[in-house]
Amino acid sequence: MIRFLGMRLAASVLTLGVVLQPAQSHAATPAAETRMPHISVVATGKGSPVILIPGLSSPRAVWD
């Protein structure tokens, strides 16, 4: 078990080096936003629309 400790440590370091590489990403397009006195609408991403309703006297910023 101790005999392969150096090999295991080296393999772990190499694996972490590969896994922790930052992925290249494309620039995100700005979200379309509509503001009204009582509601605000932000359209981002794909898929079905989702309505988020903050509770109590929370502002829309709680979902940002």
N, C-alpha and C positions, 0 to 999 in steps of 0.2 A: 504494500500500500504506500509506504513512504518512498519506495523506489521510483514511482511514477509521479511523485508530487510536483517536481519541476516541469514535467511535460504537461500535467493538468493545469498548472498555474499559467504556463505560456499559452496553452489553448484557450483558457478563460480570458486572458488579456486580449488575444487576437479576436475572439468572438465578440467581446465588448466593444472593441475598436470598430468592428464592422457594423454591429447593431446600433451603436450610438452615432453613426454618421447622419448628419442632417439630410433629409430628403429634399430634392429640388422641387419647388412648387411654382405654379403659375401665379401671376398677379391676380388677385381677386378683383372682380368688377364691383364698383360701388353699388350699394343697395338702393333700389327705388324707394323713396319715402314720401308719404303724403301726411301732412299735418292738418288737423282740424281742431277747433277749440276743445272738443270733448273726447276725441279719439285720435290715434295715430296709426297709420298703416305702413308696414315695412315689408317689401317683397324681396326675399333672398332665396337662393337655392332652387331645388327642383322638387317635384312631388305635390301631394295634396296640400291645400292651405291648412294652417293651424292657427287657431285663435288662442292667444294667451291673455288671461285676465288677472291682473295683479289684485291682491286683496287689500282690504282696509283702505288706508289713504296712501298706498304705495304708488310711486310714479312709474311710468313706462320703463325708466332706466333700470329697474330691477331685472329685466329680461335681457339687458345688454351684456 
